[in-house]
Amino acid sequence: MEQFSPSDLKAILHSKRANLYYLEHCRVMQKDGRVLYLTEEKKENQYWNIPIANTTVILLGTGTSITQAAMRMLTQAGVLVGFCGGGSTPLYAGTEVEWLCPQGEYRPTQYLQGWMCFWFNDEKRLQAAKQFQFARLGFLENTWAKNRDLKAEGFCIEDDELQAAIRHCYSRTDAAKNTSELLLSEAQLTKQLYKYAANATQQEDFVREHQSTDKANDFLNHGNYLAYGLAATTLWVLGIPHGFAVMHGKTRRGALVFDVADLIKDAIVLPWAFICAKEKATEQEFRQQVLQVFTDVKALDFMFNQVKDVALQGEKDMEGDEL
């Protein structure tokens, strides 16, 4: 049996990894130096290999278990593991995914130190939040403008009403005096995007409800948690704890995960949730579509770059203050 060292298992940078898994009704284990998941069928059990060196996150849904040996190998490969409810979303309102972050290695300190340089200053934290919001809007415009499939489905970024909403969000973000105003501006734009997507896919009676059972809402919940997985990976690799949020409040332990996930949710998860709901896609088909788009637009790279830019800007600001 060939043995791999932890450095071998981390040969692929996290920002370049392609796989994110959601598993349910299976057992994750280590066998012959590989991490597998076992599904039990009536006539036979089936083993499926997980290429851990090219994986960022594994979400374990209902009916799953994992062995200690498998967790050891996932830790060596730098894979985050999250326990969640069915469909990759929490079973109960208010329940968070609990991320199991590998701890047996060193993390970089410069990004955390840069983050701390501005985080305790209300004004600088607000500027960081604005920087995230501007990046989110730019990513939305760029992604929708370049994706032919979205255009074919009626998602046209050049639409006058949509452009007016985006420009209004830019101006309100720039003028915001606190995070409450930023959150309100973000919520208003997302509400307009929901309306636009519902009209484009002939689902005019859509209402956003986190506990709803219609496909569009289910897919939005599911896709958002895939984005949370990428955000949690980004922050763990850069060594920034999830509690140091810039927008979603300082009382919620994982709030920075939500801040970072918001960079890509409207651009990718939102339109494809509505498109796949219209096409009556299965949960697996929706998940495959969203993960493919994540890879095509290099969403994880974008998240890494934005978080690093904010952190390093904080470090530069501190150096400027000392001068």
Backbone torsions as a table, in degrees:
resi	resn	phi	psi	omega
1	MET	NA	128.0	-179.1
2	GLU	-77.4	131.2	179.9
3	GLN	-102.0	135.7	178.4
4	PHE	-110.6	139.6	177.0
5	SER	-84.1	160.1	177.0
6	PRO	-54.9	-35.3	179.2
7	SER	-66.8	-34.9	175.7
8	ASP	-63.6	-40.8	-177.1
9	LEU	-72.4	-15.4	178.3
10	LYS	-111.2	27.7	-179.9
11	ALA	-66.0	-31.2	178.1
12	ILE	-90.2	122.9	178.9
13	LEU	-58.9	146.3	-179.8
14	HIS	-60.1	-35.8	-178.6
15	SER	-69.1	-13.5	-179.2
16	LYS	-107.9	-1.2	-176.9
17	ARG	-72.7	146.3	-170.3
18	ALA	-102.8	-19.4	-167.9
19	ASN	-107.2	140.8	172.7
20	LEU	-141.1	123.0	-173.1
21	TYR	-109.5	138.9	165.2
22	TYR	-117.8	122.1	-176.5
23	LEU	-122.3	145.2	173.8
24	GLU	-147.3	154.3	179.0
25	HIS	51.2	53.5	179.1
26	CYS	-155.8	172.1	178.5
27	ARG	-121.6	126.2	179.5
28	VAL	-97.2	130.1	-175.2
29	MET	-148.5	169.0	174.7
30	GLN	-103.4	132.7	179.8
31	LYS	-147.7	123.9	178.2
32	ASP	54.0	41.3	176.3
33	GLY	78.6	10.2	179.1
34	ARG	-125.3	157.3	173.0
35	VAL	-99.0	125.2	-177.2
36	LEU	-125.8	161.1	166.2
37	TYR	-123.0	138.8	-173.8
38	LEU	-107.4	126.1	173.8
39	THR	-110.3	133.9	-177.0
40	GLU	-97.7	116.3	177.2
41	GLU	-103.7	172.0	-178.1
42	LYS	-64.4	-41.9	-175.2
43	LYS	-97.8	-27.6	-176.9
44	GLU	-157.6	158.3	174.6
45	ASN	-95.8	141.9	-178.7
46	GLN	-119.6	135.7	177.9
47	TYR	-104.8	137.3	177.8
48	TRP	-128.5	132.1	-177.9
49	ASN	-80.1	142.1	173.6
50	ILE	-110.4	115.3	179.6
51	PRO	-75.6	84.2	-168.5
52	ILE	-64.7	-28.1	-178.5
53	ALA	-69.7	-17.1	179.9
54	ASN	-116.2	25.7	-176.5
55	THR	-120.9	139.6	178.9
56	THR	-97.5	-46.7	-171.4
57	VAL	-141.0	143.6	169.2
58	ILE	-122.8	121.0	176.3
59	LEU	-99.4	123.6	-179.1
60	LEU	-103.2	113.0	-177.8
61	GLY	-91.8	-154.0	-176.2
62	THR	-65.0	145.5	175.1
63	GLY	70.4	29.0	-178.9
64	THR	-115.6	157.3	172.0
65	SER	-146.1	160.1	-179.0
66	ILE	-142.7	142.0	-178.1
67	THR	-88.2	160.5	178.8
68	GLN	-63.5	-37.6	-179.5
69	ALA	-65.1	-38.5	177.9
70	ALA	-66.6	-40.7	178.1
71	MET	-62.9	-36.3	179.0
72	ARG	-62.6	-44.2	179.8
73	MET	-68.4	-38.7	178.1
74	LEU	-64.0	-37.7	176.3
75	THR	-63.1	-43.2	179.4
76	GLN	-62.3	-32.1	-179.2
77	ALA	-88.2	-5.1	-179.9
78	GLY	73.0	38.8	179.9
79	VAL	-101.7	128.8	175.7
80	LEU	-79.7	142.4	177.2
81	VAL	-120.3	132.4	179.6
82	GLY	-126.5	133.9	174.2
83	PHE	-95.4	132.1	-175.8
84	CYS	-147.3	179.4	178.5
85	GLY	-85.9	-169.7	-179.7
86	GLY	-64.5	144.2	179.8
87	GLY	69.8	20.7	179.1
88	SER	69.4	14.0	177.0
89	THR	-119.5	161.2	-177.8
90	PRO	-60.7	149.8	176.9
91	LEU	-72.7	-33.3	-175.0
92	TYR	-126.9	149.6	179.5
93	ALA	-59.5	134.5	177.6
94	GLY	87.2	-4.5	179.6
95	THR	-85.7	132.0	179.9
96	GLU	-98.4	152.5	166.6
97	VAL	-65.0	134.6	177.0
98	GLU	-97.8	110.7	-177.7
99	TRP	-84.6	128.4	175.0
100	LEU	-98.4	102.3	-176.0
101	CYS	-91.9	131.6	176.2
102	PRO	-57.2	135.3	-175.0
103	GLN	-117.9	-3.8	-172.4
104	GLY	-87.9	37.4	179.5
105	GLU	-160.8	171.3	179.5
106	TYR	-86.5	148.2	174.1
107	ARG	-114.6	152.1	177.3
108	PRO	-64.3	149.6	-179.0
109	THR	-106.2	-19.0	-172.1
110	GLN	-64.2	-33.8	-177.6
111	TYR	-74.4	-39.2	175.0
112	LEU	-63.7	-43.7	-179.8
113	GLN	-63.4	-39.9	176.6
114	GLY	-64.9	-39.2	179.1
115	TRP	-63.3	-42.1	-179.1
116	MET	-69.1	-22.6	-180.0
117	CYS	-63.2	-30.1	-178.4
118	PHE	-112.4	-19.8	-165.0
119	TRP	-63.8	-33.8	-177.5
120	PHE	-82.6	-2.0	177.5
121	ASN	-102.4	117.4	-175.0
122	ASP	-58.1	-43.0	-177.5
123	GLU	-66.8	-43.3	-179.2
124	LYS	-70.9	-33.4	176.2
125	ARG	-65.8	-36.8	176.3
126	LEU	-65.1	-39.7	178.2
127	GLN	-64.2	-37.6	177.3
128	ALA	-64.7	-40.8	178.0
129	ALA	-62.7	-42.1	177.8
130	LYS	-63.2	-39.4	178.9
131	GLN	-60.7	-41.3	176.2
132	PHE	-62.5	-42.4	-177.8
133	GLN	-66.9	-40.3	176.8
134	PHE	-63.7	-40.0	178.3
135	ALA	-64.4	-41.2	178.4
136	ARG	-59.7	-46.0	-179.4
137	LEU	-65.5	-41.6	178.2
138	GLY	-63.5	-39.7	179.3
139	PHE	-66.6	-39.1	176.6
140	LEU	-60.0	-49.6	-178.2
141	GLU	-63.4	-44.6	-177.0
142	ASN	-66.5	-42.7	-177.7
143	THR	-67.4	-46.2	-179.1
144	TRP	-68.4	-32.3	-178.6
145	ALA	-69.7	-33.5	-174.1
146	LYS	-93.8	-17.5	-173.5
147	ASN	-86.6	110.3	-178.5
148	ARG	-66.3	-35.5	-179.4
149	ASP	-63.7	-40.2	177.7
150	LEU	-64.9	-42.0	178.3
151	LYS	-60.9	-40.3	179.8
152	ALA	-64.4	-26.9	179.7
153	GLU	-89.7	3.9	176.6
154	GLY	95.7	10.1	179.5
155	PHE	-94.2	94.3	-175.3
156	CYS	-111.8	112.8	-176.9
157	ILE	-67.7	-19.5	179.7
158	GLU	-80.7	-4.7	178.6
159	ASP	-53.1	131.6	-174.3
160	ASP	-59.1	-44.7	-179.2
161	GLU	-64.3	-39.6	179.4
162	LEU	-67.6	-42.6	178.5
163	GLN	-62.5	-38.9	178.4
164	ALA	-64.0	-40.6	179.2
165	ALA	-65.5	-40.0	-179.4
166	ILE	-68.6	-43.4	178.3
167	ARG	-62.4	-40.2	178.6
168	HIS	-62.8	-39.8	178.8
169	CYS	-66.3	-39.5	176.1
170	TYR	-58.1	-49.5	-175.7
171	SER	-67.5	-40.2	179.3
172	ARG	-67.9	-36.2	176.9
173	THR	-63.7	-44.4	-179.0
174	ASP	-64.4	-34.7	-176.3
175	ALA	-89.3	-7.2	-175.0
176	ALA	-59.9	137.2	-179.1
177	LYS	-102.7	-8.7	178.1
178	ASN	-158.6	171.7	-176.9
179	THR	-69.6	-25.9	177.7
180	SER	-62.3	-40.9	177.5
181	GLU	-67.7	-36.8	177.1
182	LEU	-64.1	-45.0	180.0
183	LEU	-63.5	-37.8	178.1
184	LEU	-65.5	-43.6	178.8
185	SER	-62.7	-42.7	178.2
186	GLU	-62.4	-44.5	-178.2
187	ALA	-64.7	-38.4	-179.7
188	GLN	-67.0	-40.8	178.2
189	LEU	-66.5	-44.0	179.6
190	THR	-60.8	-38.2	177.7
191	LYS	-62.5	-40.4	177.8
192	GLN	-68.4	-35.2	177.2
193	LEU	-67.3	-38.1	174.8
194	TYR	-58.9	-46.1	-179.6
195	LYS	-62.3	-44.3	179.9
196	TYR	-62.6	-45.8	-179.4
197	ALA	-65.0	-39.6	179.2
198	ALA	-63.9	-40.4	177.8
199	ASN	-67.7	-40.1	-178.8
200	ALA	-65.4	-27.1	-177.5
201	THR	-111.3	16.7	177.7
202	GLN	56.1	46.0	175.7
203	GLN	-126.4	55.8	-171.4
204	GLU	-62.0	-21.8	-177.8
205	ASP	-89.6	15.4	-176.6
206	PHE	-66.9	137.1	171.6
207	VAL	-132.7	129.0	-178.6
208	ARG	-72.7	115.5	178.1
209	GLU	-138.0	119.0	-176.2
210	HIS	-66.5	-25.3	-179.7
211	GLN	-99.5	7.0	-177.9
212	SER	-71.3	159.7	-179.4
213	THR	-110.9	5.8	176.4
214	ASP	-75.0	157.1	-171.3
215	LYS	-63.7	-40.4	-178.0
216	ALA	-60.8	-46.3	178.3
217	ASN	-66.1	-41.0	178.1
218	ASP	-60.5	-44.4	-178.8
219	PHE	-68.9	-35.4	175.6
220	LEU	-61.7	-45.9	177.8
221	ASN	-60.2	-46.7	-177.2
222	HIS	-62.8	-49.8	-178.4
223	GLY	-64.1	-36.2	178.4
224	ASN	-61.9	-38.4	-179.2
225	TYR	-73.2	-26.7	171.2
226	LEU	-65.6	-41.7	177.1
227	ALA	-64.4	-37.7	177.0
228	TYR	-61.8	-36.5	178.0
229	GLY	-62.0	-43.8	177.6
230	LEU	-65.4	-39.9	179.7
231	ALA	-64.6	-43.2	179.3
232	ALA	-62.8	-38.5	177.5
233	THR	-63.7	-45.3	179.7
234	THR	-56.5	-48.2	-176.8
235	LEU	-68.9	-38.7	179.4
236	TRP	-64.7	-45.4	-178.6
237	VAL	-61.8	-38.2	-179.3
238	LEU	-83.7	-5.8	174.2
239	GLY	78.5	25.1	-178.6
240	ILE	-105.9	118.6	-179.8
241	PRO	-61.6	148.6	-174.0
242	HIS	-70.8	-13.0	-176.3
243	GLY	-81.1	-11.4	-175.5
244	PHE	-91.8	64.5	-176.8
245	ALA	-75.5	158.1	176.1
246	VAL	-111.5	-15.0	-179.0
247	MET	-127.5	-45.7	-166.9
248	HIS	-84.1	18.5	173.7
249	GLY	98.5	149.4	-177.4
250	LYS	-93.1	3.6	-177.7
251	THR	-102.6	-5.9	-178.7
252	ARG	-105.5	123.7	-168.0
253	ARG	-60.3	-36.7	-176.5
254	GLY	-105.1	23.3	-169.7
255	ALA	-63.5	-31.8	-179.4
256	LEU	-65.4	-28.9	174.5
257	VAL	-58.9	-41.5	179.7
258	PHE	-67.1	-40.6	178.3
259	ASP	-57.5	-47.1	-175.9
260	VAL	-72.6	-39.5	178.4
261	ALA	-62.3	-32.7	179.9
262	ASP	-62.2	-18.5	178.4
263	LEU	-59.9	-30.0	-172.4
264	ILE	-122.5	-11.3	-172.0
265	LYS	-61.5	-49.5	-177.4
266	ASP	-65.8	-34.7	-176.4
267	ALA	-73.9	-32.6	-171.9
268	ILE	-118.0	-57.5	-173.9
269	VAL	-63.8	-45.6	-174.3
270	LEU	-58.8	-56.1	-177.6
271	PRO	-64.1	-39.3	-176.1
272	TRP	-74.3	-24.8	173.8
273	ALA	-63.1	-43.0	-179.7
274	PHE	-72.0	-40.9	-179.6
275	ILE	-63.8	-46.2	-178.6
276	CYS	-68.6	-32.2	176.2
277	ALA	-65.9	-41.1	178.6
278	LYS	-62.8	-38.3	-178.6
279	GLU	-84.0	2.5	179.9
280	LYS	55.3	42.4	179.3
281	ALA	-70.8	157.4	174.0
282	THR	-80.2	167.3	178.0
283	GLU	-59.1	-41.6	-179.6
284	GLN	-66.2	-41.0	179.2
285	GLU	-64.2	-40.7	176.8
286	PHE	-62.5	-46.0	-178.7
287	ARG	-60.2	-44.5	179.6
288	GLN	-62.3	-39.8	179.6
289	GLN	-63.7	-47.2	-178.1
290	VAL	-65.3	-43.5	-179.8
291	LEU	-64.0	-35.6	178.0
292	GLN	-65.7	-40.9	178.7
293	VAL	-67.6	-40.0	174.7
294	PHE	-51.4	-44.8	-178.9
295	THR	-70.2	-43.9	-176.2
296	ASP	-61.6	-40.7	-176.7
297	VAL	-94.6	3.8	179.0
298	LYS	56.4	51.7	-176.7
299	ALA	-61.9	-40.5	-178.5
300	LEU	-67.1	-40.0	174.6
301	ASP	-57.4	-44.2	-179.2
302	PHE	-61.7	-43.6	178.2
303	MET	-60.8	-47.8	179.3
304	PHE	-57.0	-47.7	-176.1
305	ASN	-63.8	-40.3	-178.9
306	GLN	-67.6	-44.4	180.0
307	VAL	-65.3	-41.7	178.8
308	LYS	-63.6	-41.4	-179.9
309	ASP	-61.4	-43.5	-179.8
310	VAL	-65.5	-43.9	-178.5
311	ALA	-64.3	-45.4	-177.6
312	LEU	-71.8	-29.2	175.3
313	GLN	-65.3	-37.9	176.4
314	GLY	-61.2	-39.1	179.0
315	GLU	-66.1	-41.1	178.8
316	LYS	-65.7	-39.7	179.3
317	ASP	-61.7	-39.7	-180.0
318	MET	-65.7	-40.6	178.0
319	GLU	-63.1	-39.1	179.0
320	GLY	-65.3	-39.1	178.6
321	ASP	-62.9	-37.7	-178.5
322	GLU	-68.5	-33.9	178.0
323	LEU	-69.4	NA	NA
